[in-house]
Amino acid sequence: MNETNIYENIKNPLNEDNIIELVLANFNRDDKVSNYSLLCNINTKEVLDLNKPQKEFEKERNIFFTNLFNAWKNKLLRITDNKELIKLLNSLDYKDYYNITYFFNNVIYDYQGKFPQLCITPFLYNGFYNIYSKNISNIKANKDFEDIKHRLYINLSNKNIYKFMDEFTKRCINNNLPFYYKFQDNSRRADSFVIYSNTENLYKYKQIIDSIVRDYPQIKETSGKPPILSGTIDGWIGYGSEPK
C-alpha cells in the first residue's frame, strides 16, 4: 500500500447507514457547544476513574513523560556548550508525570530568562498536549513537512493511549521521521489522538501504526471507532483533510 492506495481504500462515512440521521440528531442549536465537539463525542469511550488506582495507565503515563523529558533534555545537552545550563540539565532527574508536568508548567519559567534555550519545551498544552519532533530530537524536517494536508485519527482506549504514543514516538525517531501529533488522555472524544501529516509522510505514518499493532494487537483491539465524519482506513483509523 502507498499514498494512492490509502486514498483508494478510505471508506466514505456518508455511505454508512443512518449517518445523516445520526448527525442531525446530534446537531446543536446552542452556540455554547460546537457541533464538532458534539460529533466527536458520538463514538465515545469509557473514561478511567483517576480517583482510584489505575496502575497500568499510571505506569505507561510515567514512562511516556519520562522518555519525552529525557529526549528533550538530551537534545539540549547535545546542542549547548553553556556550562551552567549543562549543570542545570544534569541535575534534573524526573521520572513521573506529576513532577515533569509541574516542572514545565511552573519551575521552568524561573530559568528561561537566564537560559532562553529552555523556552523550547517537549510539549505545548492548549487543552490537548501537542508533541513536536523538532523539540525532542535532531530529526531535520524539510519545508514541506510544515505543509500539513492530512490528519489521521485513532480513537485509542484511555488504557492504551500512552503505550501507543510512546511506541509511535520512538519508532518515528528511529526511522528519522519528523512528526507532530496531539492528544488528550482519559478523554471520551473520538478525536483524542491526531497525527498531522504532509503528503510525503502520510504512508510512512501508516506503516509505523501498522508495526505497532503487529507487536501490540491489544491496542487495535481496544480502540473505538474514529470520528463519525472521518473517512476510515482499515476499519479503525480515521482520515481527514486538513481544513484550509
N, C-alpha and C positions, 0 to 999 in steps of 0.2 A: 504494500500500500504506500502511496505517496500523496502529495498535496491534492492532486487531481482526484485520486481515489477517495480521499476524505470527503471532498465536496460531493462526489457522486453517491456516496453512501450515507450522507446525512439524511435522517428521516424528518420530513416536514411535520411539525406539530399540528398544523392545520388539517392534516389527514386523519388525526385521531378522532374517534367517535366522541361526540358531545363536547368537543373542545370549546366551541363558540358559546354553548350554553353555560359551561363552567366559568368561562371568562366573564360573561355578562352577569352571572350570579354573584361574582366577586367584585363587580365594578363598584367603585366607591364614589359617593356623592358628597363626601366630607373632605374638604381641602386639607384638613389637618393630617391626613394619612394618604400617601401617594398610592395610585393604583399599582405602580410597580412593586411597592412593598407588599401590598396585599397579594399580588400574583406570586411573589417569591415565597409566600407562606402557604401556598396551596399544597405543595408536596413537602409537608412538614415532617419533622423527625423528633424523636424523644430527646429532651434535654436532660443533662445529668443534674442531680441534686448535689451541688457542691458544698452544702452544709453537712453532708455525710461523707465519710471517707470514700474516695474514688481512686484506689491505689494505682490501677493501670493507667488511667488518664493522667494523674499527677506525675507518675513516673515518666511517661512519654513527654509530657509538657516540660518537665525539668530537663530532660535530655535535649529536646529541641532548642530551648532557650540557652542552655549551656553551650551547645555546639554553635549556635548563632553568635553568642557573646565571644567565644574563643576565636571564631573566624574573623570577627570584627577586630578584636584585639591583635591578633597575629598579622592582619593586613597592615594595621598602623605600625606595628613593630618593624615590618619589612620596609616601610617607606620613610621612616623618620630617623634622623640622627641626633635628635634633641635628647640629651642625656636625662634631663628632668622628666620629660614625657615618658621615656623608656622606663625609668624608675617607677613612675606612677602606674604605668600599664602592667608592669611585672608584679606590682603589689595587689592588683585586682584579681581575685580568685573566687568568683561567684559560681555556684553550681546549682542554683534553683531559681525557679520562675519569679518568686516574690522579691528576692534580693536583686536580681537582674533588672526587672522592670522598675523597681524602686530607684535603682541607680540611674537609669536613663530618664525617668520621669522627674527626678528630684536632684540627686547629688551631682550629676554631670555638669549642671549649669554653674556650679562653683568653680569649675576648671576651664570652661570654654573661653573666658576672657584671656587667660594666660596661654591656653593651647587651642587655637582655632581649629586645629585638626579634629578636635572632639565634637565639632558641630555636625560632622557626618556620623550618623548613628546606624546601627544594624536594622532598625525598623522605624517606621513612622506610624503613628496611630491617629486615626480620624474616625473612630467607630469601627474600622477594620484595621488590622495590622497589615502594613504594606512592606514587603520584603524585596529589596533590590540587590541583585548580584554585585553591582558596582560598589556597594558599600561594605561587602564582606569578602570579596575575592579579588584576584588580579586578572580576572577574565576581561579581555578588551572586546567591547562591542562596536561594530561599525555603525555608521549613522542610521542605516536602515533599521537597526534594532528599535530606535525610537519611533518608527513609523508603525504604530500599533493599528492593526486592521482586524484582529480576531480575538475572541475570548473563548476559553474552554472552562466550563463549569463542572465541578464534581460535587455532588451532594453527599459528602463524606459523613459517616456517623461521627458524632462527637467523641465517641470512644476511640476511634482510629485516626482522627484528623492529624494529630501530632506525629504519629508514626509515618503516615503518608508524606507529610511535609518534610520531615527530616530526611527521608529517603529521596524525595524529589530534589531537595536542595543539594544533597551530597552527590547524586548522580549527575545533575547538571554541571556541578563544579568539576567532577571527574571527567566529564566529556567536553570541558571548556565551552559550555553552552550558557550564554547570558540569560538571565531570567528576571521577570517581575511578576509577583503574584500577591494577592491579598487574601485575608481570611478573617473570619470570626470564629472563635472557639465556643463550644457549648451554645450554639445558636439553632433556632428552629428553621431558619431560612434555607431555601434550596440553593441559594447562590452564596453560601458561606465560604466557598473556596473558588477563586477565579484566577486563571493564568492568562496574562495578556501577551499577545504574540504578533510579530510581523509575519509576513507570508513565508519567508525563508525558514523560520524556526518552527512553524506550526507542526509539521510532521515529526520533527525531532522531539518535541514535547510529547506527542502521542506515543512515540517509541519509548520514551522514559516512563510514561504512565503504564504502558503495557509490561515493561520489565518489572515494575514494582508489583503489579498484581500477579505476575507469574510467581514471584518469590513470596508474596503475602496475599494469597487469594481471599483471605477473610476481609481485606479492605474493600474489594469489589462486592463481596457477598453481603456486607453490612451497609453498603451505600444505598441511598434512596434515589428516586427519580430526579433528573435535573429540572431546572426551572421550566415551568409549564409551556412557555412560548419559545424556548430554545430548541434548535434542531438537536437531534440525538444521534450520537455516534456509538456504535457497539452496544446500544441499549441502555447505557448508563452515563456517558459523558455528554454534557450539553455543549452546544456550539452557538455562538452569536457573533455577528459582525460588530466591530467597534463603531458606535454612533459617531457621526460627524458633528 
